């Protein structure tokens, strides 16, 4: 059998010193059969791929900090671990901060009250939160729109009727929607925390227009949003001291959850997948050993006919 394989392959597999050369190796290559047009196409694709990679790297470098812009430091968030979940008490406090402070200017039009159930509130508590707002619904039997209390299926209300009204109330600046703000900003929750706690006096030579404030973590340094979080600006329901840093930490955690509502489910699925695949790998390894041990340990001898 082995002799037949050697004659068929013609590669001197049974010779004691076969001496594989570069010509023998190149005989297995398929590139020499390519046409010139195919080689040109693949070369062009390689150049374009390298160019796109260089462009992405250049864009990444262009958004990094300048002389008047700081990178947000890495904070030791409790959910940073591979298997760590969000602090749901902090998420609930962060919702309270958003509701009493941030909701005056910022919308969260992609988050509904039903999303709070089982995460920060019970179903009854979430219903009570929804019923605090009035929603325009209809038309009724007469064709008229009417106001009704909110339901779990309703989304968080917007503080302004439209973008123009928002700009008119904020000196031309449009407060962004906060539903996915953590995913939309470089630095994530670290950026949110640093921005909310990083207000300071502008350095010498920096001129701000009316209605602008200096924040070194904001691109350009000049931000139209005034500092909103101060010590004891609100009172937490659970009695946690409402310092400015605690408020910023809680609302950043809340915004992390709104941006990734599947965060805890993903960690839970990772634990399940790790356990399942560990078992499957062990079974596969045992089956492979069981099937191949007789083939890998046997000895093949070639005895030519006399």
The 8 nearest C-alpha neighbors of each residue, nearest first, counted from 0:
[[1, 3, 2, 4, 301, 5, 299, 300],
 [0, 2, 4, 3, 5, 301, 13, 299],
 [3, 1, 5, 4, 0, 6, 301, 13],
 [4, 2, 0, 6, 5, 1, 7, 8],
 [3, 5, 1, 7, 2, 6, 8, 0],
 [4, 6, 2, 3, 8, 7, 12, 9],
 [7, 5, 3, 9, 4, 8, 2, 11],
 [6, 8, 4, 5, 9, 3, 10, 2],
 [9, 7, 5, 10, 6, 4, 11, 12],
 [8, 10, 6, 7, 11, 5, 12, 4],
 [11, 9, 8, 12, 5, 17, 6, 23],
 [12, 10, 14, 13, 17, 9, 5, 8],
 [11, 13, 10, 5, 14, 17, 9, 8],
 [14, 12, 11, 15, 5, 2, 1, 17],
 [13, 15, 11, 17, 16, 12, 10, 5],
 [16, 14, 17, 13, 12, 11, 18, 19],
 [17, 15, 14, 18, 11, 13, 19, 12],
 [16, 18, 14, 11, 19, 15, 12, 10],
 [19, 17, 16, 20, 11, 15, 14, 23],
 [20, 18, 17, 23, 21, 24, 22, 10],
 [21, 19, 23, 22, 18, 24, 25, 17],
 [20, 22, 24, 23, 25, 19, 26, 18],
 [23, 21, 25, 20, 24, 26, 19, 27],
 [22, 24, 26, 20, 21, 25, 19, 27],
 [23, 25, 21, 26, 22, 27, 20, 19],
 [26, 24, 22, 28, 27, 23, 21, 29],
 [25, 27, 23, 24, 28, 22, 29, 21],
 [26, 28, 25, 24, 29, 23, 22, 30],
 [29, 27, 25, 26, 30, 31, 24, 32],
 [28, 30, 31, 32, 27, 33, 26, 25],
 [31, 29, 33, 32, 28, 38, 34, 25],
 [30, 32, 33, 29, 28, 34, 25, 26],
 [31, 33, 30, 29, 34, 28, 35, 37],
 [34, 32, 30, 31, 37, 35, 38, 29],
 [35, 33, 37, 36, 38, 32, 31, 30],
 [34, 36, 38, 37, 39, 33, 40, 32],
 [35, 37, 39, 34, 38, 40, 33, 41],
 [38, 36, 40, 34, 39, 35, 33, 41],
 [37, 39, 35, 41, 36, 40, 42, 34],
 [40, 38, 36, 42, 37, 41, 43, 35],
 [41, 39, 37, 43, 42, 38, 36, 44],
 [40, 42, 44, 38, 43, 39, 45, 37],
 [43, 41, 39, 45, 40, 44, 38, 46],
 [42, 44, 46, 40, 45, 41, 39, 47],
 [45, 43, 41, 47, 42, 46, 48, 40],
 [44, 46, 42, 48, 43, 47, 41, 49],
 [45, 47, 43, 49, 48, 44, 50, 42],
 [46, 48, 50, 44, 49, 45, 51, 43],
 [49, 47, 45, 51, 50, 46, 44, 52],
 [48, 50, 52, 46, 47, 51, 53, 45],
 [49, 51, 47, 53, 52, 48, 46, 54],
 [52, 50, 54, 48, 53, 49, 47, 55],
 [51, 53, 49, 55, 50, 54, 48, 56],
 [52, 54, 50, 56, 51, 55, 57, 49],
 [55, 53, 51, 57, 56, 52, 50, 58],
 [56, 54, 58, 52, 57, 53, 59, 51],
 [55, 57, 59, 53, 54, 58, 60, 52],
 [58, 56, 54, 60, 59, 55, 53, 61],
 [59, 57, 61, 55, 60, 56, 54, 62],
 [60, 58, 56, 57, 61, 62, 55, 63],
 [59, 61, 57, 58, 63, 62, 56, 55],
 [60, 62, 58, 59, 63, 57, 64, 56],
 [63, 61, 60, 59, 64, 58, 185, 65],
 [64, 62, 60, 61, 65, 59, 70, 68],
 [63, 65, 68, 69, 70, 62, 66, 67],
 [64, 66, 68, 67, 63, 69, 219, 62],
 [65, 67, 68, 64, 69, 215, 219, 220],
 [68, 66, 65, 215, 220, 69, 219, 64],
 [69, 67, 215, 64, 65, 216, 66, 218],
 [70, 68, 216, 64, 215, 71, 67, 65],
 [69, 71, 64, 72, 216, 68, 63, 190],
 [70, 72, 190, 189, 193, 69, 73, 186],
 [73, 71, 74, 70, 189, 193, 190, 186],
 [72, 74, 189, 71, 75, 186, 76, 190],
 [73, 75, 76, 72, 189, 71, 188, 192],
 [76, 74, 77, 73, 79, 78, 189, 80],
 [77, 75, 78, 79, 74, 80, 73, 252],
 [76, 78, 79, 75, 83, 86, 85, 80],
 [79, 77, 83, 85, 84, 76, 80, 86],
 [80, 78, 76, 77, 83, 81, 75, 84],
 [81, 79, 83, 82, 78, 77, 84, 76],
 [80, 82, 83, 79, 266, 78, 84, 269],
 [81, 83, 80, 266, 84, 270, 267, 269],
 [84, 82, 80, 78, 81, 79, 85, 77],
 [85, 83, 78, 263, 86, 82, 266, 262],
 [84, 86, 78, 87, 263, 83, 77, 252],
 [87, 85, 89, 88, 90, 84, 77, 78],
 [86, 88, 90, 89, 85, 91, 119, 118],
 [87, 89, 91, 90, 86, 92, 119, 93],
 [88, 90, 92, 249, 87, 86, 91, 93],
 [91, 89, 253, 87, 93, 88, 92, 252],
 [92, 90, 119, 94, 88, 93, 89, 87],
 [91, 93, 95, 89, 94, 90, 249, 88],
 [94, 250, 92, 249, 253, 90, 96, 95],
 [95, 93, 97, 91, 92, 96, 98, 253],
 [94, 96, 92, 98, 93, 97, 99, 91],
 [97, 95, 93, 99, 94, 98, 100, 250],
 [96, 98, 101, 94, 100, 95, 102, 99],
 [97, 99, 95, 102, 96, 100, 94, 101],
 [100, 98, 96, 97, 95, 101, 102, 103],
 [101, 99, 97, 96, 102, 98, 103, 227],
 [100, 102, 97, 103, 105, 104, 98, 99],
 [103, 101, 105, 98, 104, 97, 100, 106],
 [102, 104, 101, 158, 100, 105, 99, 98],
 [105, 103, 102, 158, 101, 174, 106, 159],
 [106, 104, 102, 174, 176, 101, 103, 175],
 [105, 107, 157, 176, 108, 102, 177, 158],
 [108, 106, 178, 177, 176, 109, 155, 110],
 [107, 109, 110, 155, 106, 154, 157, 156],
 [110, 108, 107, 178, 111, 154, 155, 179],
 [109, 111, 154, 108, 107, 155, 178, 114],
 [112, 110, 154, 113, 114, 153, 155, 152],
 [111, 113, 151, 114, 115, 154, 125, 129],
 [112, 114, 151, 115, 111, 116, 152, 125],
 [115, 113, 112, 111, 116, 110, 118, 117],
 [114, 116, 113, 118, 119, 112, 120, 117],
 [117, 115, 120, 122, 121, 118, 113, 114],
 [116, 118, 121, 120, 119, 115, 122, 114],
 [119, 117, 115, 116, 120, 87, 114, 121],
 [118, 120, 91, 115, 117, 87, 90, 116],
 [121, 119, 116, 124, 115, 125, 117, 118],
 [120, 122, 124, 116, 123, 117, 125, 119],
 [121, 123, 125, 116, 124, 126, 120, 117],
 [124, 122, 126, 125, 121, 127, 120, 116],
 [125, 123, 127, 121, 126, 122, 120, 128],
 [124, 126, 128, 122, 127, 123, 120, 121],
 [127, 125, 129, 123, 128, 124, 151, 130],
 [126, 128, 124, 130, 125, 129, 123, 131],
 [129, 127, 125, 126, 131, 130, 124, 112],
 [130, 128, 149, 126, 150, 131, 127, 132],
 [129, 131, 149, 148, 127, 132, 128, 126],
 [132, 130, 129, 128, 127, 149, 133, 148],
 [133, 131, 130, 149, 148, 129, 134, 156],
 [134, 132, 148, 147, 149, 146, 135, 131],
 [133, 135, 147, 146, 149, 148, 136, 132],
 [136, 134, 146, 145, 147, 144, 133, 137],
 [137, 135, 145, 144, 146, 134, 138, 147],
 [138, 136, 144, 139, 145, 143, 135, 142],
 [137, 139, 144, 142, 143, 136, 140, 145],
 [138, 140, 137, 142, 141, 143, 144, 145],
 [141, 139, 142, 138, 143, 137, 144, 145],
 [142, 140, 139, 143, 138, 144, 137, 145],
 [143, 141, 138, 139, 140, 144, 137, 145],
 [142, 144, 138, 139, 141, 145, 137, 140],
 [145, 143, 137, 138, 136, 139, 135, 142],
 [144, 146, 136, 135, 137, 143, 147, 138],
 [145, 147, 135, 134, 133, 136, 148, 144],
 [146, 148, 134, 133, 149, 135, 145, 136],
 [149, 147, 133, 130, 132, 134, 150, 131],
 [148, 150, 130, 129, 132, 133, 134, 153],
 [149, 151, 152, 129, 153, 130, 126, 148],
 [152, 150, 113, 112, 153, 126, 129, 111],
 [151, 153, 150, 113, 111, 112, 154, 149],
 [154, 152, 150, 151, 111, 149, 112, 155],
 [153, 155, 111, 110, 108, 112, 156, 152],
 [154, 156, 108, 111, 107, 110, 157, 153],
 [157, 155, 154, 158, 106, 108, 107, 132],
 [156, 158, 106, 159, 155, 108, 107, 160],
 [157, 159, 104, 103, 106, 156, 102, 105],
 [160, 158, 157, 161, 165, 164, 162, 104],
 [159, 161, 164, 158, 157, 162, 165, 163],
 [162, 160, 164, 163, 159, 165, 157, 166],
 [161, 163, 165, 164, 166, 173, 160, 159],
 [164, 162, 166, 165, 161, 167, 173, 160],
 [163, 165, 167, 162, 161, 166, 159, 168],
 [166, 164, 162, 168, 163, 167, 159, 173],
 [167, 165, 171, 173, 172, 169, 163, 168],
 [166, 168, 164, 165, 169, 171, 170, 163],
 [167, 169, 165, 166, 170, 164, 171, 172],
 [168, 170, 166, 172, 171, 167, 165, 173],
 [171, 169, 172, 167, 168, 166, 210, 223],
 [170, 172, 166, 169, 167, 173, 168, 165],
 [173, 171, 166, 169, 170, 174, 223, 165],
 [172, 174, 166, 165, 175, 171, 162, 169],
 [175, 173, 105, 104, 172, 176, 165, 166],
 [176, 174, 173, 177, 105, 106, 180, 104],
 [175, 177, 106, 107, 105, 178, 174, 180],
 [176, 178, 180, 107, 179, 175, 106, 105],
 [177, 179, 107, 257, 176, 180, 258, 109],
 [180, 178, 258, 182, 181, 177, 183, 257],
 [179, 181, 177, 183, 182, 178, 184, 258],
 [182, 180, 187, 183, 179, 188, 184, 255],
 [183, 181, 180, 179, 184, 187, 258, 185],
 [182, 184, 180, 181, 179, 185, 187, 258],
 [185, 183, 187, 181, 182, 186, 180, 190],
 [184, 186, 187, 183, 190, 182, 181, 62],
 [185, 187, 190, 189, 184, 188, 71, 181],
 [188, 186, 181, 189, 190, 184, 185, 182],
 [187, 189, 191, 190, 251, 181, 192, 186],
 [190, 188, 192, 187, 186, 191, 71, 193],
 [189, 191, 186, 193, 71, 188, 187, 192],
 [192, 190, 188, 194, 189, 193, 251, 195],
 [193, 191, 189, 195, 247, 194, 190, 251],
 [194, 192, 190, 196, 197, 195, 191, 71],
 [193, 195, 197, 191, 192, 196, 216, 190],
 [194, 196, 192, 193, 197, 247, 191, 226],
 [197, 195, 193, 194, 198, 192, 244, 247],
 [196, 198, 194, 193, 195, 214, 199, 216],
 [199, 197, 214, 196, 213, 226, 200, 195],
 [200, 198, 213, 214, 197, 201, 215, 212],
 [199, 201, 213, 202, 198, 212, 214, 203],
 [200, 202, 213, 205, 199, 203, 206, 214],
 [203, 201, 205, 204, 200, 213, 199, 206],
 [202, 204, 205, 201, 206, 200, 207, 67],
 [203, 205, 206, 202, 201, 207, 67, 200],
 [206, 204, 203, 202, 201, 207, 213, 220],
 [205, 207, 204, 208, 201, 203, 202, 221],
 [208, 206, 211, 205, 209, 221, 212, 213],
 [209, 207, 211, 210, 206, 212, 221, 223],
 [208, 210, 211, 207, 212, 170, 223, 206],
 [209, 211, 223, 208, 212, 170, 207, 225],
 [212, 210, 223, 222, 209, 208, 207, 221],
 [213, 211, 222, 221, 223, 225, 214, 210],
 [212, 214, 221, 220, 201, 198, 222, 199],
 [213, 215, 198, 220, 216, 217, 197, 199],
 [216, 214, 68, 220, 217, 69, 67, 213],
 [217, 215, 69, 68, 214, 194, 218, 70],
 [216, 218, 220, 215, 214, 219, 68, 222],
 [219, 217, 220, 68, 216, 221, 215, 64],
 [218, 220, 221, 217, 68, 67, 215, 222],
 [219, 221, 215, 214, 217, 213, 218, 68],
 [222, 220, 213, 212, 219, 211, 214, 207],
 [223, 221, 212, 211, 224, 213, 220, 214],
 [222, 224, 211, 210, 212, 225, 172, 221],
 [225, 223, 222, 226, 212, 211, 227, 210],
 [226, 224, 227, 223, 212, 211, 222, 210],
 [225, 227, 228, 224, 198, 195, 229, 196],
 [226, 228, 225, 229, 100, 195, 101, 224],
 [229, 227, 243, 226, 232, 246, 230, 195],
 [230, 228, 243, 232, 231, 227, 242, 226],
 [229, 231, 242, 243, 232, 241, 228, 233],
 [232, 230, 241, 233, 242, 229, 234, 243],
 [233, 231, 229, 230, 228, 234, 241, 243],
 [234, 232, 231, 235, 241, 99, 96, 230],
 [235, 233, 241, 236, 231, 232, 238, 240],
 [234, 236, 238, 237, 239, 233, 241, 92],
 [235, 237, 238, 234, 239, 92, 95, 233],
 [238, 236, 235, 239, 92, 234, 88, 240],
 [237, 239, 235, 236, 240, 234, 241, 92],
 [238, 240, 237, 235, 241, 236, 234, 245],
 [241, 239, 242, 238, 235, 245, 231, 234],
 [242, 240, 231, 245, 230, 239, 246, 234],
 [243, 241, 230, 245, 244, 240, 231, 246],
 [242, 244, 230, 229, 246, 245, 228, 247],
 [243, 245, 247, 246, 242, 248, 196, 192],
 [246, 244, 248, 242, 247, 243, 241, 249],
 [245, 247, 243, 249, 244, 248, 241, 242],
 [248, 246, 244, 250, 192, 245, 249, 251],
 [249, 247, 245, 251, 246, 250, 244, 192],
 [250, 248, 93, 89, 252, 246, 251, 247],
 [249, 93, 251, 253, 247, 252, 248, 254],
 [252, 250, 254, 248, 188, 253, 249, 191],
 [253, 251, 255, 249, 250, 254, 90, 248],
 [254, 252, 90, 250, 93, 256, 255, 251],
 [255, 253, 257, 251, 256, 252, 258, 250],
 [254, 256, 252, 258, 253, 257, 181, 251],
 [255, 257, 259, 260, 253, 254, 258, 252],
 [258, 256, 254, 260, 259, 255, 178, 253],
 [257, 259, 179, 255, 256, 178, 254, 181],
 [258, 260, 256, 262, 261, 257, 255, 179],
 [261, 259, 256, 257, 262, 258, 263, 255],
 [260, 262, 264, 259, 263, 265, 256, 266],
 [263, 261, 265, 259, 260, 264, 266, 256],
 [264, 262, 266, 265, 84, 261, 267, 85],
 [265, 263, 267, 261, 266, 262, 268, 260],
 [264, 266, 268, 262, 263, 267, 261, 269],
 [267, 265, 269, 263, 268, 264, 82, 270],
 [266, 268, 264, 270, 269, 265, 263, 271],
 [267, 269, 271, 265, 270, 266, 272, 264],
 [270, 268, 266, 272, 267, 271, 273, 265],
 [271, 269, 273, 267, 268, 272, 274, 266],
 [270, 272, 268, 274, 269, 273, 275, 267],
 [273, 271, 269, 275, 274, 270, 276, 268],
 [274, 272, 270, 276, 271, 275, 277, 269],
 [273, 275, 277, 271, 272, 276, 270, 278],
 [276, 274, 272, 278, 277, 273, 271, 279],
 [277, 275, 279, 278, 273, 274, 272, 280],
 [276, 278, 280, 274, 275, 279, 273, 281],
 [277, 279, 281, 275, 276, 280, 282, 274],
 [278, 280, 276, 282, 281, 277, 283, 275],
 [281, 279, 283, 277, 282, 278, 276, 284],
 [280, 282, 284, 278, 279, 283, 285, 277],
 [281, 283, 279, 285, 280, 284, 286, 278],
 [284, 282, 280, 286, 285, 281, 279, 287],
 [285, 283, 287, 281, 282, 286, 280, 288],
 [284, 286, 288, 282, 287, 283, 289, 281],
 [287, 285, 289, 283, 288, 284, 282, 290],
 [286, 288, 284, 290, 289, 285, 291, 283],
 [289, 287, 285, 292, 291, 286, 290, 284],
 [288, 290, 286, 287, 292, 291, 285, 293],
 [289, 291, 287, 288, 292, 286, 293, 294],
 [292, 290, 294, 288, 293, 289, 287, 295],
 [291, 293, 295, 288, 294, 289, 290, 296],
 [294, 292, 291, 296, 295, 297, 290, 289],
 [295, 293, 291, 292, 296, 297, 290, 298],
 [294, 296, 292, 293, 297, 291, 298, 288],
 [297, 295, 293, 294, 292, 298, 291, 299],
 [298, 296, 294, 295, 293, 299, 292, 300],
 [297, 299, 300, 296, 295, 294, 293, 301],
 [298, 300, 297, 301, 1, 0, 296, 302],
 [301, 299, 302, 298, 1, 303, 0, 297],
 [300, 302, 303, 299, 1, 2, 0, 13],
 [301, 303, 300, 304, 305, 2, 299, 1],
 [304, 302, 301, 305, 2, 300, 1, 0],
 [303, 305, 302, 301, 2, 300, 0, 3],
 [304, 303, 302, 301, 2, 300, 0, 3]]
